[in-house]
C-alpha cells in the first residue's frame, strides 16, 4: 500500500489543484488554513476575522481596510457543497448574547467563503475598476490535526514511539493501566477482537486523561480517538499501539497484524482524504497556539506541545510562489500566533512571542528555508480583558481586568463567573529557553509555587453602538495584513 497509496494520494491532490487553478482564472480565490490543536481558538478566530471584514471594523494595520480600499465583504456559498457551512451566526451569538460563553469545541468539518470587493492600489488595477477576491476558510476539530503526522509512519514506528513516550514524564502515571495491558499482550499471539477492544479502550482513556487541563499534553494521536465524529463506535478505531520494534514485521494472523492492518486503514481512508481535501490545497496558513495553557500545566506540557507542532507541520508543503503551484499548491505565507494574549499585560507580549518562536523553531526554519514568508505574533481574536495598574506596598503592578469563568480558581478563591476581578498573572521568563526546560518555569497547575497564574475569562460585555457591534481584539488587523494583504494590493 505504501508506494502505490502515496502515488494515488499525490495524483488526486494534483487533479484537484488543476481544477482549483482553472476556477481561479475566472474568480481569484485564496484558501486560508486556520490550523491549531484542540482549544487553540480556531472557531473564535474565524468568527472574529469574518465579522471584522463583513462589518468594516476599524483595522489600521490591515492596509486595504485602513486605506478605505475595501468596498464590501460579504458571505457567499462555500465552494464545496458536500462540506457543512461554518455557523458564524451561532458562534457570534454565543459570545455576544446574554449568556456570554465561548463557542463549543468544533466537532466536524465546516467551511465558509467571504467575497471581498476592493480597489487595487496599483495604477493599472485602478483602471479596471473594483476587483474581487474569494477568501475560503475551513474549520475542523483540532484533535484531527494530530493525525497528519501519522501519514509518514508505519504502525511499528508509531507504536514504538508512543509506548516509549508514555513511559516517561507526566505520561507515566496516567498511562499506567494501558501500559500494563500492553505489557500483558504478546504481539505474536493469535488475533483477538476482545484484546483489540480492551487495549483500544484503555488507550483512549489514557489519551483523554492526558488532554485534561491538569496535564495539557498535546501529542495525542490518533485524533479521532478523542473526537471520533462519524466514526464513533466504528471498528476503524479499534486498535492501539503495541510494544513492538520500529522495524519489526508482524506474524500472519497475529494481534500485531490485526492492529497494524486497522492502523493502515485508518491512515489510508481517514487521514489521507482529510489532508487531501482540506489541507493540501492551502495558499496561506495561520497556526494558532495556546502556549499559556501549556505553560500553566508545566514544562512537560510545554515540551509536548513543541513536539506535537513539529510532528504535525511536517505534513504541510511550504515554499515560495512557483509555477509548480498549479500542480501542487504550496503555502507561501505562514503565521504563528500565540492566542489568549489578552490574558497577559501588553508588556509581556514580546516574551510570549519569543516563547512561541522557540516552540515552533523547527517548523519555522524549515518553512523559511523552503522560501515561505514566516511571522510570529501574540494575538487575541476577541479581547476578554482590559489593562490597569494596582498599587501594593508602594509598588505598582500591571494587571489585567476581566470576569473569570465560573469554576476558575486562584489560590483558595473559586470564581462564580459574575464578578470582575483584577489579576497580576506574573512574569514570563526573559529567556524563552527557560520555558521549555524541565523545572525552569512553574505554572499554576504544576503543584508548586508558581511563576505565573493564568485563569480563563468570559467573553467581554459588548456595548451596542450606532454604527453596529464591534469585537475588541489584539493584533487581528496585523494578522490579516500578513495573511491576505498582498492579495488586496
N, C-alpha and C positions, 0 to 999 in steps of 0.2 A: 504493500500500500504506500510505502514511504515515497519513492521516486515518482511513481505514477500519480499518486494522490497530489503531490506537490505540483507536478506539471499541470494537472487538471485544474487545481486551485488557481495557479497563475494565469492559465488560459481564460478562465472565467472572469478574473479581475481585468485582464486586457480587453476582453469583449465588452464588459460593462463600461470601461474607461472610454472606449471608442464611441459608444452610444452617448455618454455624457458630453464628450467633446463635440459631437455633431449637434447636440441640443444647445450647447453653449455658444455655438456660432450664431444661433438665432436669438437667444436671450442669455447674456452673460450671467453666469452663476458662480457663486463661491460657497464651498461646503466647509463649514466650520465644525471642527471636532471639539466638543466640550468634554474633556477627559478628566476623570478623577475616581478615586476609590470611594467606597461607601462612606456617606456622610461628609463628603468633601464640600458639598454645597452646589452641585451641578444644577439642580432644579431651581434654586433661588437665583443663581447667576443667570440662567437662561431667561427666567421671568423678568428679572430686573433689566437685563440688556434689551429685551424685546419691548418692554414697557417704555424704557427711556427713548428708544428710537421712534416708537409709534406716537408718543405724546409730545415729542420735540423737547425733551428735558434739556436743561442748561448743562452743557458739557464742554467747557472751554478748551480742554486738552484734546478733544476729538475735533480735528481741524475742519472737516466738512460741515459739522454742526456749528462750531464756533464761528465760522466764516459765513454762516447762513446759506450754504450751498445745497442743503438737503431740503427739497421742496416738500416731500412727504415720505412716510414709511408706513406700510400697511400690511396686514396679514393676508396671505393667499393660500389656496390649497397646496399641500405639500406634494412634491413630485412622485413619491412612492405611495400609490393608492393602497397597498397592502399593509402599510405601517400606520398604526393609530396616530391621531393628531395629539400633539402636546397640549394639555389642557391648561393653557395660560390663564384663562379666566378663573378657573378653580384655584390655581396656585396663588394668583394675585389676591383673591378674596380671603385666602387662608391667613395671610399676614397683614391684611389691611382691614379685615372685618372686626366685629365687636369682640370676638374671642381672641384674636391676635395670636396665632400659633404658626410655626413654620410648617411648610408643606410636608406631607408624609413622604417617606423614602420611596423612590421610584421602584416599581415592581415589574415594569415591562418597557419595551422599546416604544418611543414616541418621537415624532418629527414635526417640525414647524418651518414654514417658509415666510420670510419677510421680504417684501419688494420695496426697494429704496429708490425713489426718484431723486436725482441730484443733478446739479450743474457742474460740469467739469471745470477745473481751474485753468486748463491749458487753452491756448488761443484757438487751435483747431477744434477742440472739443466744444467750445462755446459756439462755434459757427453752426454746429449741427443741432443745437437746442438741447433740451434735457436728456440725460442718459438714465439708464435703469440697471440695477443690479439685484439679482435674486440671491438672498442670503439663506442658505439651508442649514438648519441646526438639528442635531439628534440628541435625545436624552435616553438614558438606559440605566439599569441598576448597576451601581458601582461594583458590586460583587462580581458581575460578569466580566469586568475588565481584567480581573485576576487571571482569567483563563488564557489570555493571549500569550503568556509566557510558556504555556504548555505546547504550543504548536511545534516547537523545535525540540521537544523532549520525548524520549521513549518512556514507556511505563516503568522500565527498570531504573532509568536515571531519575525520573520523578520520585519513585518510591524511595530510592536510596537517599536522595536529598531531603525528602520530607521526614523520613524516620530519623535521620541524623539531626535535623533541625529541632525536632520535637523533644530530643533528649537533653537539650541544653537551655540555660537561662530560665526565663519566666515560663516557658512552654512545658518544662519537665513535669511540674505538678499537675497542670490542667490536662496534660495528655496521658496521665498515668494509666487510666482504665483502658484506653485504646492501645497504648504501648504494651500493656500486659496481655491483651487479647492477641496482638500482633506477634508477640514473643511465643505465644502458645500455638500459633498457626504455622505448621510446616508447609512452606510454599510448594513442596513437591507432592503433597498428598492429593488424593482424588478431589476433583472439583465438587463443591457443596454449596447449594443455594443458601442453606441455613448459615453457614460460616460467612458467606459473602454478605448476607443481610445483617448479621450481628456486627461484623467488622465495619461495615459502612455506617451503621447507626452510631457506633461508638466514635468513629472518625468524625462524623458530622457534629456530634455533641462536643467534641474537642474543639472543632473549628468555631462553633458558636460561642463557647466559653472564651476562646482566645480573642474574639472580636469585642467582647464586653468592654465597657469604658474603663474598668479597673485595669485591664491589660492593654487594650487598644492596639492589638497586634494587627498587621496589615497583610503579610504574605500568607494568604489562606486559600489557595486554590484547591479544588475546583470551585468556582464561584457559584455554580448552580446548586451546590450542596447547601449554601447559605440563603440563596434566593432562587428557588427552583423554577418559578414561573409556570409555564405549561408542562414542565417535565415532572412536576410533583407526583410522587408515587410511581414514577417510571423505573423499569429495570435499568435504564441508562444511567441512573445514579446509584446503582447497587454495586459499587466497587470501592476499594480502599487500597492505600499503599501496603506493600509487604516488605519484610526485611530481606531484600534480595540485592545482589551486587549490581552496580550500574551497567555492567557489560555482560550480564548473565543471559541465559536462554531458558525459557520455560519448558518443562517436560510436557508433552502432549497429554491432554486430559486432566491436568492438574489445576488446583485452585489458582496457582500463579498464572496459568494460561487463560483461565476464565477472567480473572481480574484484568489482565493485560488486554484481552480482547474487548472488554467493555470500556476500558480507558481509551483504546484506539478508536472505538466507535464514537465515543464522546467527543474526542478531538476532531474526528473527521466530519461528523454530522451535526455537531452543535457549535464547536468553537470556530472552525474554519468558515462556515457560512456566516456566522455572526461578524467575524472580522471582514470577510469579503464584501458583505452587503452594506456595512456601516462605517468601517474604518479604512479600508483600502482605497477609498475614493476621496480622502480628505485633502483639502488645499491648505488649510490653516488649522492650528491646534492650540488650545489652551489647556494646560494641565493644572487642575485645582488641587491643592494640597492642604489638608488640615493638620499642619505641623503642631499647632497648640495642643490638640488632644493627645498627640503622641508625647509631647513634652510633659504634659500633665501626668501621664502614666509612668514616665521614667525612661532611662536610657535603653532598655530592651525594646520598648515600643518605637523609639526613635530609630534605632538601628534596623529594626524590622521594616519600618516604613521606607527607609533608604533602599533596602534590598528588594522590596516589592515594586517600587517605582522603577528601579533599574531593570528588573526582570520583565515587567510589563512593556516598557518603552522600547525594548529590543524588537518588538513585533512591527513597529511603525517605520516607514521609509521616509526619512528626512533628506532634504537636499535643496540646492538652488534651482531656479527656473530652468527648464530644458525642454527641447522639442520631444524628448523621450517621454515627457509627462503625458502626452497623448495616449501612449501605450500603457504606462504605469505611473499614476499620479505620485507626486512626492510632496511632502509638507514643507513649504519653503519659509514659513514663519512659525516659531514655536515659543509660546509664552508660558512660563511657570508662575503661578500665582499662589501665594500663601493666603488662605482665606481667614476670616474672622479677625481681620486687622483691627476692627473696632473693639476687640477685647483687650487691646493694649493702648496706652497713650502714644500719640504720634512720635514721641521722642524715642520710642523703642522699635519703630517700624524698620529702620535701617538694619537693626540687629536681626529682626525676623527675616528680612530678605537675605541677609548673609547666611543664616542657618539654612534657609531653603536652598540657596546656591550650593551649599555643602551637601545637602541631601540629594540633589539631582545632578551632582557634578559629572557622574559617569555618562548619563544620558545627554546632558548639555554639551559636553565636549564632543561626543560622537556626532550629534546633530550639527554642531558648528563646523566640525571638520568636513562634513558632507556638503556644506555650503548653505545650510539653512540659517536664517536670522534668528537669534535667541535673545530673549529678555526675561527678567525676573522682577516681580513686584509684590508688595503686600496689598491686599485687596479686601474690601468688604462690599459685597454686591448690594446688600441692604444694611445700612448702618443702624445698629440697635442701641448705641450709646452716644453720649456726648462727653466732652472732657471738662475737667475742672481742677482746682487746687485745694488741698486740705492742709491746714497748719496743725502740727502736733509737736509739742515740746520745742517750740521755736523753729521748727523745720517745716518747709513747705514740700508737700508730696504731690506729684502729678497723678490724678486719679481719673477713672472712667466712671460714668454715672448712667445707670440703667436699671431695668426691672429684671432681676434674676428669674429664671423659670421656676415654677413650683417644684419643690423637691431638691433643688440645688442647695449645697451646703458649704459654708465657710466656717471653719472651726466647729463650735458647738451649735451654731445657728443654722436652722433649716428654713429656707425661704418659701413664702406662700404664693409667689407669682403675682402679687399685687403691689407690693411696696417698692419704691425706687430707692436704690442704695448707691453709695459711692465706694469704689474699691481702688486700692493700690495693689495691683497684681504682682509687683516686684520687678526685678530686672532680668532680662535675658542676658546670657553671658556675652561679654565683648568678643571673646574668641569663639567662633562658631563651632570649631572642633570640639570644644568642651561639651556641647550639647549632645554629641554623638559618642562621647567617651563614657565607658562604664564608671558610674559614680561621680561623673563630672557635673551633673545637673540633676536636681531633685524636683519633681513635680508634685502637685497636691496629692495625687493618688499613690505616690511611691511608698507611703508608710513611714516617712521620715520627716524631719523638719524641712519644709520645702523652700526652694529658692523663689518659686513663683506659684501663684494660686489663681487658676482660671475658673470662672463659672460661666455657664451658658445663660444668655439673656433672651427674654421675649422680644418679638419684633417691636419696633417703635410705634408710638401713637402718631398716626399720620393726620395732620390737621388739614381740613378741606381748604381749598384756595380758589379764587375766582377763575384762575387760569387752568385749573384741573389738578389732580393729585400728582405729586412728585415724590419719588422714593429717594431718601438720602442714601449716599453711597460714599465709598472711599476708592478713588482711582479707577472707577469703571470707565470713565472717559479716556484715560490713558491706555487701558486695555483695548478699547475699541480702536483707538488710533493705531496701535501696533498691529492689531489683527486684520483690520479691513481698511484702514486709512488710505493706503496706496491704491486700492481698488476704486476709491471715490475721488481720486485726484484729477 
